[in-house]
């Protein structure tokens, strides 16, 4: 066993255990060939393990790593058997330390256990891990490593959960610090956290099995909120203590969006936001184009301390919690903003009516101060169907021309349905337009 380094290893292990230790000065076990752990077989590695570029591992049994792991080749399993296990642990080590999991190869793991009692970060991930089956977070925080690319920090590792995977035992002592990816249709509760807090985000199932979403959580990032402190009028108090990121891959179905669920925790969420969560607490999203936090709505479950968007989110990026001024909200959480500055600066460039798209049976009319209708449309806010300061609609004057700066008034009508039935909501008010 002392000549394992730089040897080709071919192992077909059936129903018994082999333990690779080698000499202490060797420090590493290297595989240059084909390594197979057969069904019910056991392979235990106490030294660091390196799977070289031209090498491959097929694990259909039980594979233990008690030290560092690097894969530059192929590491996979039989997709038909689905009963293999891979365990990363330091339980049997005398000198307990974090484990590095890295490499640029294909790493497909089934039924994975993370169990390392090292405080702070127990696993440093600098590889792309494709996880299937049951993933058990028994102990130890996984830190997704970052590297400098063109003077910018980018994540050099990834943890991806595929359809059919299940996650258990996530806690404040075992979660992923950094981006976690979900591939496929199924709902997922992202096992994410930061600063020794497990703070999940959950997204609903989607229709396409090609959809890819990713998420991470961050706490105590003051600089982030210093440059993102603009809020829309309906927002009262913003949670500036923590935020979540939800991103959707460019290759995903553009029309297939998700319902988002976040939670609050008295240790991280400011108490001033939690005085009346059922009535006031909503999820908000940073609108990159408008450079402002916008309301995504909220349905609160006090028992689980969770809050969900009522419908699919209207965009992706940064999310957090906030209280809203309920007096501003119409039925269905519709919010009307009465300023339009159609000057092309990206701010208030159109007549914004939040959440009106939830009620497509709607009509928006705008009149000038003499009562002449200058704008009319139905199904407002769909596919760019918005008022941008120009005359438009049936029977309007000077159709297509920019309207002069001044005060106008709007009439908004939409059909609202709830458990009490269907009814028509009508709201009228003043709108200030600036076109200079």
N, C-alpha and C positions, 0 to 999 in steps of 0.2 A: 504493500500500500504506500511505500515511501516514494515511488516513482510515478505518482499520478500526474504531476505537473507536465504540461505539454504532451500528453498522451492522448490517443484516440480512445474514447470510452464508449463501449457498446454494452448496455446492460439490459437484459430482459429479466425483470424481477417479478417473480410470481409467489405471492403468499409468504414471503419472508422479508427480513429487514437486513439491509446493508448500510453500514455507517462509515462514511469517508472522513477520516481525520488527517492522515498524513503527518509529516513532521512539522513542528511549530514554525521552523524557518521557511517552510514552503509558502505558508500564508494563503495559498489559493489553490483551488481545484479548477482545472481547465478542461473544457470539452471542445475537441476539434472535429468530432465526427457525429455519430448518431447515438443519442442516449434515449432509451425507452424504458419507462417504468410501466410494467404491465398491470392489468386489472388486479386490484387487491395487493399489489406490490408496495414496498416501502423503501424509499431512499432518503437518507438523512445526511445533511451536509453541515458540518461544524465550522469548516473554514469558508472563506469567501469563495464564491462560485462565479466562474466566467464562462459563458457560452459564446464561442468565437463566431466570426462572421460567416464562415462556411459550415457551421455546426447546427444541429437541430436537436430539440428535446420534444418527445411526445410523452406526456404524463397522463396515464390512464389509471394510476394508483394513488399513492400518497407521497408527496414530495415536501420535505422539510428543509427550510433554510434558517440556520441559526446565526448567520453572519451576513455580510454584504452579498448582493446579487447583481450581476451585470449580464445583459443579453444583447449581443450584436448580431445574432443569427435568427433562428426561428424557435419559438417555444409555444407549443399548442397542445391540444388534447383531442381525443376521438369524440366528435360531436354526437355520435350515436350512443355511446356509453353514458356520458354525462355524470359519472359517479366518481371522478377523480377529485383530489383535494390538493391545494397548495397552501402551506403554512409558513408564514414569516413570523419568527419568534426569537426571543432571547432567554426563554425560561431556563434552559439548561446551561447557560453560559455563566462562568465564574465572574468575568469582567463584563458587566452589563453595560451596553452602549447602544446608541442609535444604529440603525441599519440603513445602508445606502442601497436603493433599488434604481438602477440606471441602465443605459444602453440604448441603441438606436434600432434594434431588431423588432420583429413582430412578437409581441408577448400576449398570448391569449391564455387566460387562467380561468379555471372552473372551480367553484366552491372554495373560496379563498378565506383564510383566517389571518387577521392581523392581531398579534398578541405580543407586545413589547412593553415592559414595565418602566422603561426609561422616562423620566419626567421631561416636561417640555415637549420637544419634538422627538418622536421615536423612530419615524421612518422619513427619510429624505428621498423624494420621488423625482428622478430625472430620466424617466422612461415613459413610454406610452403604454399603459396597462389597459387591455381590453378584458373586462370582467364579465363572467357568466355565472349562472347558478346562484348559490347562496353566498353572500359576502358578509362575513361576521367581524364586526369591529369590537373585539374583546377588550383590547387595551392598547393605548398608544396613538398619538396624533400623527397623521400623515401630512407632511409639508411638501407641497408642490414647489419645486425649485424654480428659480428665475435665473436668466442669463442676460448679459448685455448684448444687444444686437443693434448696431448703428446708434450707439449711445442711448438706447432705450431698453428698459428692462422688459423682457418677455418671458413667458412661462416656457420652460424647457421640458417639463413633464406633464403627464395627463393621466387622469383616471376616468375611464369610460364604462358606463353600465349599458349592457345590451338587453334587448327584449327578452323577457323570461327571467332576468336576474332579480334577486330579492336581497334586501338589506336588513340587517338586524343588529341590535345592541349598540347603536350609536349613542354617544353620551358626551358629557363635558370632558371626559378623559380619552375619547377615541372618536375622531371625525377627520375630515379632510380640510386642511387649511390651504385654500387656493381653488382654482376652477375644477369643477366636476362636470362631466359630460354625460348626456343621456342620448342613446341612439335607438330610434324605433318609435313605436306607437304608444307604449304603455305609460300610465301615470308613474311619476317618481317623486319621492321625497328626498331631495338632495341632502346627503350627509355632510353638510358644510358647517364651518364654524371659524372662529378666530378669537384670539385672546383668552383661551381656555373656556370658551362658551360655544356649545353646540346650538346653532340657530338656523334651523332648516328653512328651505323654501320648497313648496310643493307645486308641481304643475300638472294639469289634467292630461288625460290621454289625448293623443292626436290621431288623425286619420291615416297618415302615410307612415309606412315603416322606414322611410328614408329620412324622416325628420331628425334633426340633431339640435338639441338645446344644451346650453351650459350655464352654470351658476356658481357664484361664490358669495361669501359674506365678509363684511369688514366692520370692525368696531373701533372707536376712538381715532378717527381719521379727521382731525380738525381742518387740515388743509383742503380736503375734499369739499367740505361744506363752505369754506371761506370763499371759494370761487363758484359755488353753486347755491346761492342764497336767495335767488329771486323766486317768488311764489305767486301763483295765480290768486285772484281776489277771494275765491271761496275757501282757500286754505288759511287756517288760523294759526296753529302752532305746528312747526315742522320738527320731526325727530332728527336732530343733528348729531346723534350719538352713534348711529349705526346705519348701514345700508346693505342692500343686496344687489347683485348683478344678475340679470337674466338675458342671455343672448340667444339668438336664433341663427343657425348656419345659413349662409347665402344659398346653399344647395337644397335647403328645405322647401317644402310647399309654401308658397307665399300667402296662400289664402287659408292655411290651416294653423290657426292660432290657439292659445291656451288660456285657461282660467288659472290665476295665480293665487296661492295661499301663503301668507306669511304669519308670523306669531309675534307676540310681545312677551317680554321677560322683565320683571321689575329690576333685575340687576343691570340691565343694559338699556332698557327703554325708559326715558324720563317719565317720572310720576305725573307731571302736569298733563301728559297726554292720556292718562288712564283714569281720569276722574269720572267720565261717563262714556266708556268705549262703545257701548251698543248704539248710542245716539250720535257720537261725534267722530269716532275713529275710522279713518279710511286709508287705503293704499294710494300712494302718489308716485308719479314717475317723472324723471327729469327729461323734458323734451329738448333734445339737442338742438333742433332747428330754432325753436322759440327761445331757448336759453331760460327756461322757467320750469318750476315744478307744477305738474298738472294732476288733477284728480282722476283716479281710476275707479273710485267707488269703494264700497266695502260692506260685506255681510259678516257680522261678528258672531263667533261662538265663544261665549264667556268660559264655558267648562274647559275647553282646550286652549284658551287664550290665543285663538287663531282668527284671522280675518281673510276673506276671499273676495276677489273682484266679482261683481254680479254677472259679468259677461266676459268674453275674451278680451285680453288687454289690447289697447289701441297702438301699442308700440313696445319696444324693448330697450334695454340699457339699464339705468340705475333706478332702483325702487327703494322707498322707505315708507314709514308711517307718518301720519299727520292727523290733527284734528281739523274739522271743517266747520264753517259757519252754516249751520242747518237752515238759518233763515234765508240763505241765498239759494237753497235747493228747491227746485220744483219736484213734482212727483216723478219718480224714476231717476232721481239725482241729476236732473237736467240743470245746467248752469249757463246763464246768459251773460256775456261780457259786452258792455255797451260802448266800447271804443274801437274804432277802425282807423288806422293810419296807413293808408295805401300808398306808401312811398318806397316800397321795395327794400326796406332795411331788415326784413325778416322778423319784425316785432309788430304784432297786432295788424298784420297785413290783410286779415279777413275777419268777417263777423263770426266770432267764435261762440259756438253753442255746444258745450260739453255734453256728451252722452245722448244727443238727439238721434244719433244713428241707431240707437237701440229701438227706436220707434219710427220705422221707415214710413209709416202712414202719417206724414207730417207736412205742413205747409208753412212757408216763411214769406211774409210780405213786408216791404219797407215803403214808407210814404214820406214825401217831403213836408215841409211845414204848411203848405197850402192844401194838403190832403191828396196830392196826386201820387199815385202808385208808381214807384221807380224801379221796383224789383219784386219779382214773384217766382217761387219755385216750389216743387214738391220733393220729398225724399232728400231733404237738406243734409249736407255733410257727407254725401256718398260720392266717391270718385271725384273729388275736387269740386263738387257742386256747392259752392259757397259764394257769398257776397264779398266782392273785392273792391267795392266803391264805384262800380259801373252799372249803368241802367241795363236791366235785363228782365225778360219775362213777357208774357202775353199782354198786349195792349199798353206796354210801358212807353214813355216818351224817350226820344233820342236813344234808342236801343244801342248798346255797345259803347256809348260815350261815358267818359269819366264824369262823375257827379261833383259839384262844387263842395268845398268845405262848408260844414254847417251841422245843424241839429236836425235829425230825422226821427221818425218813430217806427217801431216794428210791431208786427202782430204775428205771434207764433202759435200754431195750433197742432196738437198731436194726439194720437189715440194711445191711451195708457190702459194696460190690463194688469190686474192683480187678482188675489183670491176673492175679491168682492165683485169682480166682473170687469167690463170694459166701460171707459168713460172718456170724454174729450176734455183735454186740458188746453186752456187758452190763456196766453200771457201777452200783454202789450206794455211797451215802455219806450224810453227815449234812447236814441243811438247817436253818438257824436262821431262824425266823419271828418278826417283830415286828409286832404289830397295834395297839399302844397309841399 
